[in-house]
Amino acid sequence: MEPTRRAAAAAASSSLLLAAGAAAAVGLVALGYKYLRKPEQAVRVGVVSKLLIHPLKSGKAVSVALAECQPKGLKFGDLQDRHWLVVSEDGHMVTARQQPRLVLVALTCEGGLVCLNGPDMEELRFPVEQAHNGVMDCRVFGEDIQGRDCGDESSRWLTRYLGGGEEEEEEEKKTTFRLVHFEPHMKARKAEQNKPFPPGTEEVAYADLAPVMLLSESSVQDLSSKLEQDVTVERFRPSIVVSGCDAFAEDSWEEIQIGSVRLRRVLACGRCLLTTVNPETGVITRKEPLETLKGYRVCKPSERHIYKTSPLFGQLHNVKKTGVLQVGDVVYKISR
């Protein structure tokens, strides 16, 4: 029995030594990571000059002095970025690409009511919460998403404003538009699903690709210097506008800190026909400033599978850490 006891003791001792060695190795790795990992460096790169919320996709921007920065974009009270959408009767999205005058429609919220305003239209008010209305299945860039129907009154308002047909027109000739609202419990879209975008974009409501788009004033000024007529930042529908930096400096900001908010760049914003809609007149030219952008803001050949022929202007970001943003906040570029 003695040899057996000695063997068992030796085996136990060996196991303890192995366990201790493993623990020590883990400790050394953790210690090494702690001291070898480069600390974060925050470098001031600019200042927030504007915060813009676009409650209605393709609608007029609402400029705010402060906003919550949430996973699905900017929020101020009941106003949430790209959480209302105009659709056709079969649920397909309608934007200013098809209906340029949508850029003149202002959707705001006041006292639990949605307020719709447009040129030569009487203001329409209806409750933000409309649980009694049905939920529509909608299509945004070929992907399924839901929206709470905002009722017949808003449908008639939009149909009349967008020229969908006069009251006396034959019923079958009318083009009817409806307004839908994305609610918190609804399933969001994963923008890069089945598309050649880099992985990691957050879930969004009715936004194109990512919850936050950032653009610098200098980039817009650089573009204006190449055009016959100046353009404003509003034409490009950013969430955050930054001043105090060089043109296109934002292209190199992979991660930024603004107050308590941390944003991480996903990809550049590929520009489309919507940039040719004047946000002040609702007139589409289908040419500028898109053609000028195509002359000097094209992607690298290795990125053509992502952007194709779209010129790049502004940067799309995910929200890594939520918080409150304010006009005047300093923007820091984070590096390691």
Buried (B, 14 or more C-beta within 10 A) or exposed (E): EEEEEEEEEEEEEEEEEEEEEEEEEEEEEEEEEEEEEEEEEEEEBBBBBBBBBBBBBBBBBBEBEBBBBBBBBBBBBBBBBBBBBBBBEEBEBBBBBBBBBBBBBBBBBEEEBBBBBBEEBEEBBBBBEBEEBEBBEBBBEEEEBBBBBBBEEBBBBBBBBBEBBEEEEEEEEBBBBBBBBBBEEBEBBBBBEEEEBEEEBBBBBBBBBBBBBBBBBBBBEBBBEEEEEEBEBBBBBBBBBBEBBEBBBBBEBBBBBBBEBBBBBBBBBBBEBBBBBBBEEBEBBEEBBBEBBEEEBBBEEEBEEBBEEBBBBBBBBBBBEEBEBEBEBBBBBBEE
